[in-house]
Amino acid sequence: MRLLVAGGAGFIGSTFVARRLAASADSIVVLDKLTYAGSRENLAEIEADANLGPRLRFVQGDICDADIVGSLLAEADAVVNFAAETHVDRSIAAADDFLRTGVTGVHVLLEAVRRAAEARPDAAPRLVQVSTDEVYGTIESGAADEDAPLRPRSPYAAAKAAGDLLCLAYHVTHGTDVVISRGANTYGPRQHPEKLVPLFITNALEGEPLPLYGDGRQRRDWLFVDDHADAIALLLDRAAPGGVYNVTGGDERINRDVADVILAATGRSADLLRSVADRPGHDRRYAMTGDRLAALGWQSRVTFADGMAHTVAWYSANRAWWQRARGPGWADYYERLYGRRLAESTPA
């Protein structure tokens, strides 16, 4: 296939691009705006590979740009949309970019897919919309299946839920071939250091405090990035049009336990762990069923222990990458988010 991958220079997107090219004869065009969380460096190994590089093309651009999206989609058999602002803390501080990418950008993609389908009805493109378990909100007990109500509790989750609903509306109204994946908390190499796992790893490597929100008992299902990318590839190939699929990791852990694993793996003392004021509206627990995806033959392969060991090793060996990822403005961002919290923190 000829694939258009929006947000393909980001964390999960670049992993998908690398694994898809290695496992298939597909060609891929990556469209990425290259915000602070996306980097050409994430594609460098692929581009340098004699077998994979010739089948990859990079275009810097915004999914909200209808002209660019339309021209690229005219030559694509399918589009996978990873493009999103994803950090909840940033969405609380300023939601504009989240709404623009998560709602307007998705609408631009849907319109381009609809027009392409009208132009070539016998080869209508498919859109795989990469979403999140956060659209279900806090799950106090049990687990959310794909038909559970959407109850987003942050601007980020609300933007993703709106994008999901737009996709489903286009499927019903226009017959657009859409598939929605809702992934669990994903971790692994090349994740921007603002997120919990890479933040705690890089702070531990530097001997800096690890700011743990509240009591640290927020519970998440953890999914290694390779497994997440492979699940999306399977959905691209085999999912039912209009289908919604949860992508689970099968390993629920509280944030405090994740921090303890990181401290042990980096050889750091638990004294680095600090309890800081919680963020507003912090969801207590995410949990989903994964039966629908399992029925297609998928299951996660990487255990939390193996995935975390690999992730810590990668950040330990790639200090220059994450120092560049922090980049200009990181110190101001970190001070705004954690400065007062750390000053008023207590031992965890």
Secondary structure by P-SEA (a helix, b strand, c coil): cbbbbcccccaaaaaaaaaaaaaccbbbbbbbcccccccccccccccccccccccbbbbbcccccaaaaaaaaaaccbbbbccccccaaaaaacaaaaaaaacaaaaaaaaaaaaaaaacccbbbbbbbbbcccccccccccccccccbbbbccaaaaaaaaaaaaaaaaaaacccbbbbbbbccccccccccccaaaaaaaaaaacbbbbbccccccccccccaaaaaaaaaaaaccccccbbbbbbccccccaaaaaaaaaaaaccccccbbbcccccccccbbbbbcaaaaaacccccccaaaaaaaaaaaaaacaaaaaaaaccaaaaaaaaccaaaaaacccc
